[in-house]
């Protein structure tokens, strides 16, 4: 019997395997990964400093433990050379593996900015537990609180800034927008987050970008497009991720921003599925990349059922994104990009809590944000999505 092959042992890959086993499916599974296959929660990478967690503490199970739990074979330190979607084979090194069905859980790679300067190569990104280990070691080697310049004040940049500040370090955010989290949050919440981060000791340079990074004695100097400069010990890039499309494109799978999948998670090649940060999901609003936990889990459940012979569409229900910024705990469901032009945000204040609802041109609520957030108010606001204000009252 040919196996199911899963490429990638992040949350996406492991969750598909786990869901298959929960359904009682005993088919052989081979997972392949370029790293050591240890299981960890990637969202923890941006809030582990304040908890004083070392990289090894984030890894909850080794590849051997995961293999035993899943009844699977896990091939670590294995780089995939080629996928043949017609012959249904995967080539890794000198070995070729036949598969019955294939799941691509390839993740995404950090976007690299084209920076000038003799120290541009020292800009780091944290997209893996190994990256976190190196970043943490470089800070520890200073023997004092670090000055960290963070390029990008989106979700990950703000989380890192809050986390580093909570651990006693000096964080500086640099972003082309006037306020942090501008691409996702309502203006009122961006202003609230800005004030909270500033009170936390985080500096913010908005309306500009990094242009070059130079060595400055034992430190680094970041020159901004507005002519000012910032001295830092480390420069962290958090400008976003780009789906890893290399293998998919070489296999002639349909790609756009991500690997295009249908309502069942299947790619343009029969028997090949994709999910997680590498996938571009289709729904009533078109297709989009959804680099969040909730759609990943929904896709894993649906793909496992479909592979097991019970075809199930991916249920992409709106799910709040909880932003891990303890100084200003917020949650949000960003409105669809195509609705932004004709809609507007409405903000109400309930004591210290700000609730922002986004209504489209027809007065239908398509997104929200709330701070401080909790499970109860998140559930209430999710229930209002798709309704007019008078219906939700």
Rosetta blueprint (number, residue, H / E / L):
1 X L
2 X L
3 X E
4 X E
5 X E
6 X E
7 X E
8 X L
9 X L
10 X L
11 X H
12 X H
13 X H
14 X H
15 X H
16 X H
17 X H
18 X H
19 X H
20 X H
21 X H
22 X H
23 X L
24 X L
25 X L
26 X L
27 X L
28 X L
29 X E
30 X E
31 X E
32 X E
33 X L
34 X L
35 X L
36 X L
37 X L
38 X L
39 X E
40 X E
41 X L
42 X H
43 X H
44 X H
45 X H
46 X H
47 X H
48 X L
49 X L
50 X L
51 X L
52 X L
53 X L
54 X L
55 X H
56 X H
57 X H
58 X H
59 X E
60 X E
61 X E
62 X L
63 X H
64 X H
65 X H
66 X H
67 X H
68 X H
69 X H
70 X H
71 X L
72 X L
73 X E
74 X E
75 X E
76 X L
77 X L
78 X L
79 X L
80 X E
81 X E
82 X E
83 X E
84 X E
85 X L
86 X L
87 X L
88 X L
89 X E
90 X E
91 X E
92 X E
93 X L
94 X L
95 X E
96 X E
97 X E
98 X E
99 X E
100 X E
101 X E
102 X E
103 X E
104 X E
105 X L
106 X L
107 X L
108 X E
109 X E
110 X E
111 X L
112 X L
113 X L
114 X L
115 X L
116 X E
117 X L
118 X L
119 X L
120 X H
121 X H
122 X H
123 X L
124 X E
125 X L
126 X L
127 X L
128 X L
129 X H
130 X H
131 X H
132 X H
133 X H
134 X H
135 X H
136 X H
137 X H
138 X H
139 X H
140 X H
141 X H
142 X H
143 X L
144 X L
145 X L
146 X L
147 X E
148 X E
149 X E
150 X E
151 X E
152 X L
153 X L
154 X L
155 X H
156 X H
157 X H
158 X H
159 X H
160 X H
161 X H
162 X H
163 X H
164 X H
165 X H
166 X H
167 X L
168 X L
169 X L
170 X E
171 X E
172 X E
173 X E
174 X E
175 X E
176 X L
177 X L
178 X L
179 X L
180 X L
181 X L
182 X L
183 X L
184 X L
185 X L
186 X L
187 X H
188 X H
189 X H
190 X H
191 X H
192 X H
193 X H
194 X H
195 X H
196 X H
197 X H
198 X H
199 X H
200 X H
201 X L
202 X L
203 X E
204 X E
205 X E
206 X E
207 X L
208 X L
209 X L
210 X E
211 X E
212 X E
213 X E
214 X E
215 X E
216 X E
217 X L
218 X L
219 X E
220 X E
221 X E
222 X E
223 X E
224 X E
225 X L
226 X L
227 X L
228 X L
229 X E
230 X E
231 X E
232 X E
233 X L
234 X E
235 X E
236 X E
237 X E
238 X L
239 X L
240 X L
241 X E
242 X E
243 X E
244 X L
245 X L
246 X H
247 X H
248 X H
249 X H
250 X H
251 X L
252 X L
253 X L
254 X L
255 X E
256 X L
257 X L
258 X L
259 X E
260 X E
261 X L
262 X L
263 X L
264 X L
265 X L
266 X E
267 X L
268 X L
269 X L
270 X L
271 X L
272 X E
273 X E
274 X E
275 X L
276 X H
277 X H
278 X H
279 X E
280 X E
281 X E
282 X E
283 X E
284 X L
285 X L
286 X E
287 X E
288 X E
289 X E
290 X L
291 X L
292 X L
293 X H
294 X H
295 X H
296 X H
297 X H
298 X H
299 X H
300 X H
301 X H
302 X H
303 X H
304 X H
305 X H
306 X H
307 X H
308 X L
309 X L
310 X L
311 X L
312 X L
313 X L
314 X L
315 X L
316 X L
317 X L
318 X L
319 X L
320 X L
321 X E
322 X E
323 X E
324 X L
325 X L
326 X H
327 X H
328 X H
329 X L
330 X E
331 X E
332 X E
333 X E
334 X L
335 X L
336 X L
337 X H
338 X H
339 X H
340 X L
341 X L
342 X L
343 X L
344 X E
345 X E
346 X E
347 X E
348 X E
349 X E
350 X E
351 X L
352 X L
353 X E
354 X E
355 X E
356 X E
357 X E
358 X E
359 X E
360 X L
361 X L
362 X L
363 X L
364 X E
365 X E
366 X E
367 X E
368 X E
369 X E
370 X E
371 X E
372 X L
373 X L
374 X L
375 X H
376 X H
377 X H
378 X H
379 X H
380 X H
381 X H
382 X H
383 X H
384 X H
385 X L
386 X L
387 X L
388 X E
389 X H
390 X H
391 X H
392 X H
393 X L
